Amino acid sequence: MDDRSQIKRISEIFVSFLMLGFTSFGGPAAHLGYFNQEFVLRKKWATESQYAQWVALSQIVPGPGSSQVGFAIGYHHAGFLGGLAAFLAFTLPSFVVMVLLAKFGQAWQGSVLFDAVVHALKLLAVVVVADACLTMWRSFCQRKSMMLVALLSALFIIFVPFGLASIVVLLLAAGVGILSPLATAEHTEALPKIRFAYWLLVIALGIFGASFFVEGGLLGLFASFYQAGALVFGGGHVVLPMLSAFVSDTVSDSNLLLGYAAAQAVPGPMFTMASFLGAAAAPNGESGWLWAAVATLAVFSSGLLLMLSGQNVWQTLSTNVRFRSGVGSVNAAVVGILMAALYHPIASSSIGSSWDLACALVGFLWLKFKRPSIFLLIIAFILVGVLRSYL
């Protein structure tokens, strides 16, 4: 691949993920729906099988699940710089918004127009995740046994909700696939080989160990937030209270509540609450932007390093027939996890009236039969939000 082609690929990655960073409301499960729609179905940068393996791996490895999947897509398309471009672009919009919120407080809250547009984009998240569930169901649940795995996985997460529920479901599904002939043992799509994967793992674990010997100042902030990113299974909803505990002595309760609410309302990864807390924790005379950048880098870096190092292990194991059978079962469980997320919190927090239901249904049918670009869908739902704010 020549330099010009590489630069073009990296630019495409950056622009695509930046647009999604501005508009991907709804949390990690919704982000996975957006990625599936944009990069698997439309751009065809990866296959459904590869995408499902990244999603499964992101659920097993600690860290920000949707950002890890985005990073893997970027790496697959254009190498390490492609992965870095995907991460920076997807994170940048929410990083900027969260730092501005930390600086200017509650100035943006209470706007009827803002609230209406955000609500409309949450309805779009319902549409996109529903379409992702249907597409992945058709790919990975063709056999009755896999349909059963997906449905049981969804029901387990809905009715037995706890922080590590997704990991438990994936481990159980893997066990079912390995120990029984329920899942297909066909060869899975190859994931890209990661150079220096062993050293990436050593670096990730080395920084984690060193973080316990650092206290105070900017390095102490990095250490605390790195620990949070390295210890969190279950995504953004789990990391929020952990991050809050690290800065509870320096950030007021009112600011913590504002940051907690904002992390669930802004587009992009919820882990950017670290950006808010880093800016809010900056001492007088220190740059809030610098502290926010350090906190953000710290909370994401462990998960991204582990995602790359774990991919090689995953690929090595995929040559084993029993492991491939387990992967088939895990893919079905991933569909169940997305189905559960579609029900709660995505649909349960977005659809509150017959108008909401009608908008989501029309959007779903439009996406299903006409396949417009994700950005055209976004514009349409923003216009719906603007219209509703005046009614």
C-alpha positions in Angstrom: 0.0 0.0 0.0 1.6 3.4 -1.1 1.7 6.4 1.2 -1.1 8.3 -0.8 -3.5 5.4 -0.5 -2.7 5.0 3.2 -3.3 8.7 3.9 -6.6 8.5 2.0 -7.7 5.5 4.1 -6.8 7.3 7.4 -8.6 10.4 6.2 -11.8 8.3 5.4 -11.6 6.7 8.8 -11.2 10.0 10.6 -14.1 11.8 8.8 -16.5 8.8 9.1 -15.8 8.3 12.8 -15.9 12.1 13.5 -19.4 12.3 12.0 -20.5 9.4 14.2 -18.8 11.0 17.2 -21.1 14.0 16.7 -24.3 12.0 16.3 -24.0 8.6 18.0 -26.4 9.0 20.9 -27.7 6.1 22.9 -24.7 4.5 24.6 -22.3 1.6 23.7 -25.0 -0.7 22.2 -26.3 2.0 20.0 -22.7 2.8 18.8 -22.3 -0.9 17.8 -25.4 -0.5 15.7 -24.1 2.6 14.0 -20.8 0.9 13.3 -22.5 -2.2 11.9 -24.6 0.0 9.6 -21.8 2.3 8.4 -18.7 0.1 8.3 -20.0 -3.4 7.7 -23.2 -3.0 5.7 -22.5 0.2 3.8 -18.7 0.7 3.4 -17.9 -3.1 3.7 -14.7 -2.5 5.6 -15.2 -5.7 7.4 -17.5 -8.8 7.3 -20.3 -9.6 9.7 -18.2 -12.5 11.1 -15.2 -10.3 11.8 -17.4 -7.6 13.3 -19.1 -10.1 15.7 -15.7 -11.4 16.8 -14.6 -7.8 17.7 -17.8 -7.2 19.6 -17.4 -10.5 21.5 -13.8 -9.7 22.3 -14.7 -6.2 23.5 -17.2 -7.7 25.9 -14.5 -10.0 27.4 -11.7 -7.5 27.6 -12.0 -4.7 30.1 -12.4 -1.1 28.8 -14.8 1.0 26.6 -16.5 -1.6 24.4 -17.7 0.5 21.5 -14.4 2.5 21.3 -12.5 -0.8 21.3 -14.6 -2.1 18.4 -14.1 1.3 16.5 -10.4 1.1 17.2 -10.3 -2.5 15.8 -12.2 -1.4 12.6 -9.8 1.4 12.1 -6.8 -0.9 12.6 -8.2 -3.4 10.2 -8.7 -0.8 7.5 -5.5 1.2 7.8 -3.2 -0.2 10.5 -2.3 1.4 13.8 -2.7 5.0 12.5 -6.2 4.0 11.2 -7.1 2.7 14.7 -5.8 5.8 16.3 -7.7 8.0 13.8 -10.9 6.1 14.6 -10.4 6.5 18.4 -9.5 10.2 18.2 -12.3 11.2 15.8 -15.0 9.2 17.6 -13.9 10.6 21.0 -13.2 14.3 20.1 -16.7 15.7 19.9 -17.8 14.4 23.3 -14.4 15.3 24.8 -14.9 18.9 23.7 -18.6 19.0 24.9 -17.7 17.5 28.3 -14.8 19.9 28.9 -17.1 22.9 28.0 -19.7 21.6 30.4 -17.2 21.4 33.1 -16.2 25.0 32.5 -19.5 26.6 31.9 -21.8 24.5 34.1 -25.5 24.3 33.4 -25.8 26.9 30.7 -27.0 24.5 28.0 -29.5 22.6 30.2 -33.2 23.4 29.9 -33.2 24.4 26.2 -36.4 23.0 24.6 -34.8 22.8 21.2 -31.7 21.0 22.5 -33.8 18.5 24.5 -36.0 17.8 21.6 -33.1 17.1 19.2 -31.4 14.9 21.7 -34.6 12.9 22.2 -35.0 12.5 18.4 -31.5 11.2 18.1 -32.2 8.7 20.9 -35.1 7.4 18.7 -32.7 7.1 15.9 -30.6 4.9 18.2 -33.6 2.6 18.6 -33.9 2.3 14.8 -30.2 1.6 14.2 -29.8 -1.0 17.0 -33.0 -2.8 15.9 -31.7 -3.0 12.4 -28.3 -4.3 13.7 -30.1 -6.9 15.8 -32.1 -8.1 12.8 -29.0 -8.2 10.5 -26.9 -10.1 13.0 -29.7 -12.5 13.9 -29.9 -13.5 10.2 -26.1 -14.0 10.1 -25.6 -15.9 13.3 -28.9 -17.4 14.3 -29.8 -19.5 11.3 -30.0 -22.7 13.4 -32.7 -23.2 16.0 -30.0 -24.0 18.6 -28.4 -20.6 18.0 -31.8 -18.8 18.1 -32.2 -20.4 21.5 -28.8 -19.2 22.7 -29.6 -15.6 21.5 -33.0 -15.5 23.2 -31.8 -17.0 26.5 -28.9 -14.5 26.5 -31.3 -11.6 26.0 -33.6 -12.9 28.7 -30.8 -13.4 31.2 -29.5 -9.9 30.8 -33.0 -8.4 31.0 -34.1 -10.3 34.1 -30.8 -10.8 35.9 -29.1 -7.4 35.4 -25.8 -6.9 37.1 -22.4 -5.4 36.1 -20.8 -8.5 34.8 -23.9 -10.0 33.2 -22.6 -9.7 29.6 -19.3 -11.5 30.5 -21.3 -14.3 32.3 -23.5 -14.7 29.2 -20.6 -14.9 26.8 -18.7 -17.4 29.0 -21.8 -19.6 29.3 -22.4 -19.4 25.6 -18.7 -20.3 24.9 -19.0 -23.3 27.2 -22.1 -24.5 25.4 -20.4 -24.2 22.0 -17.2 -25.9 23.1 -18.9 -28.8 25.0 -21.8 -29.5 22.6 -22.4 -29.6 18.9 -24.9 -26.7 19.0 -22.8 -24.1 17.2 -21.3 -24.3 13.8 -17.6 -25.3 13.6 -17.1 -23.6 10.2 -13.9 -21.6 9.8 -14.3 -18.0 11.1 -13.2 -14.9 9.2 -9.6 -14.1 9.9 -8.8 -11.0 12.0 -5.7 -9.0 11.2 -2.4 -10.1 12.8 -1.3 -7.5 15.4 2.5 -6.8 15.4 4.1 -6.6 18.8 0.9 -7.9 20.5 2.9 -9.5 23.3 4.7 -6.2 24.1 1.4 -4.3 24.0 0.2 -6.6 26.7 3.4 -6.1 28.7 3.0 -2.3 28.4 -0.6 -2.4 29.5 0.1 -4.6 32.5 3.2 -2.7 33.4 1.5 0.7 33.4 -1.3 -0.8 35.6 1.2 -2.1 38.1 3.1 1.2 38.2 -0.1 3.2 38.7 -0.4 2.0 42.3 2.8 3.7 43.2 1.8 7.2 41.9 -0.2 9.7 43.9 -1.1 13.3 43.5 -0.8 15.8 40.6 -1.3 15.1 36.9 0.5 11.7 37.1 -1.7 10.7 40.0 -4.8 11.6 37.9 -3.5 9.5 35.0 -2.8 6.6 37.4 -6.3 6.6 39.0 -8.1 6.9 35.7 -5.9 4.2 34.1 -6.9 1.9 36.9 -10.6 2.6 36.3 -10.3 1.8 32.6 -8.4 -1.4 33.3 -10.8 -2.7 35.8 -14.2 -1.9 34.2 -16.2 -4.7 32.6 -19.6 -3.8 31.3 -18.9 -0.4 29.6 -19.8 3.2 30.4 -22.5 2.7 32.9 -20.1 0.8 35.1 -17.2 3.2 34.9 -19.2 6.3 35.8 -19.5 5.7 39.6 -15.9 4.4 39.7 -14.5 7.6 38.1 -16.6 9.7 40.4 -15.1 8.0 43.5 -11.6 8.8 42.3 -12.3 12.6 42.3 -14.9 12.9 45.0 -12.5 14.9 47.2 -11.8 17.5 44.6 -15.0 17.8 42.6 -18.3 19.0 44.1 -21.4 16.7 44.3 -23.3 19.1 42.0 -20.5 18.8 39.4 -20.4 15.1 39.8 -24.2 14.8 39.1 -23.9 17.2 36.1 -21.0 15.0 34.7 -22.9 11.8 35.3 -26.0 13.1 33.5 -24.0 14.6 30.7 -22.1 11.4 30.0 -25.4 9.7 29.3 -26.7 12.5 27.1 -23.9 13.5 24.9 -23.0 11.5 21.7 -20.0 9.3 21.6 -18.3 7.1 24.3 -19.6 7.5 27.9 -16.0 7.1 29.1 -15.6 10.8 28.3 -17.0 11.5 31.7 -13.2 11.3 32.4 -12.8 14.4 30.3 -15.4 16.3 32.4 -13.9 15.1 35.7 -10.3 15.8 34.6 -11.3 19.4 33.7 -13.3 19.8 36.9 -10.4 18.5 39.0 -7.8 20.8 37.6 -6.3 23.0 40.3 -6.6 26.8 40.0 -4.1 28.1 37.5 -3.8 24.7 35.7 -5.2 24.1 32.2 -8.5 22.3 32.4 -8.0 21.1 28.8 -4.7 19.5 29.7 -6.1 17.7 32.8 -9.1 16.6 30.7 -6.8 15.2 28.0 -4.7 13.3 30.4 -7.7 11.8 32.2 -9.3 10.8 28.8 -6.1 9.2 27.5 -5.7 7.3 30.8 -9.2 5.8 30.9 -9.1 4.7 27.3 -5.5 3.5 26.8 -5.7 0.3 28.7 -8.7 -1.0 26.9 -7.3 -0.2 23.5 -4.0 -1.9 24.2 -5.7 -5.0 25.6 -8.0 -5.1 22.6 -5.1 -5.3 20.2 -3.1 -7.8 22.3 -6.2 -10.0 22.8 -6.9 -10.1 19.1 -3.8 -12.3 18.4 -4.8 -14.8 21.1 -8.3 -14.9 19.7 -6.9 -15.5 16.2 -4.6 -18.3 17.4 -7.4 -20.1 19.1 -9.7 -19.8 16.1 -7.7 -22.7 14.4 -9.2 -25.1 17.0 -12.4 -26.7 16.0 -13.9 -26.6 19.5 -13.0 -22.9 19.8 -14.7 -22.2 16.4 -17.8 -23.9 17.7 -17.6 -21.7 20.8 -17.2 -18.6 18.6 -20.4 -19.5 16.8 -22.3 -19.8 20.1 -20.7 -16.5 21.4 -21.8 -14.7 18.2 -25.4 -15.8 18.9 -25.0 -14.5 22.5 -23.7 -11.2 21.2 -27.0 -10.9 19.2 -28.8 -11.6 22.5 -26.8 -8.9 24.3 -27.8 -6.3 21.7 -31.4 -7.4 21.8 -31.4 -6.9 25.6 -29.8 -3.5 25.2 -32.4 -2.5 22.6 -35.1 -3.2 25.1 -33.3 -1.5 28.0 -31.9 1.1 28.2 -32.3 2.2 24.6 -36.0 1.7 23.8 -37.2 2.0 27.5 -35.5 5.4 27.9 -36.5 6.7 24.4 -40.0 5.6 23.5 -42.5 7.3 25.9 -45.5 7.9 23.6 -47.3 6.8 20.5 -45.5 9.6 18.6 -42.1 8.2 19.6 -43.1 4.7 18.6 -44.4 5.9 15.2 -41.2 7.8 14.5 -39.1 4.8 15.4 -41.2 2.5 13.2 -41.1 4.8 10.2 -37.4 5.2 10.6 -36.9 1.4 10.9 -38.9 0.7 7.7 -37.1 3.4 5.8 -33.7 2.0 6.8 -34.8 -1.6 6.2 -36.2 -1.1 2.7 -34.4 2.0 1.3 -31.0 1.7 3.0 -30.3 5.5 3.2 -26.9 6.5 4.5 -26.6 6.9 8.3 -25.9 10.6 7.9 -29.2 11.1 5.9 -31.0 9.3 8.7 -29.3 11.6 11.3 -30.3 14.7 9.4 -33.9 13.5 9.1 -34.2 12.7 12.8 -32.6 16.1 13.8 -35.3 17.8 11.7 -38.0 15.7 13.4 -36.6 17.0 16.8 -36.5 20.6 15.6 -40.1 20.3 14.4 -41.3 18.7 17.6 -39.7 21.5 19.7 -42.1 24.0 18.0 -45.2 21.9 18.5 
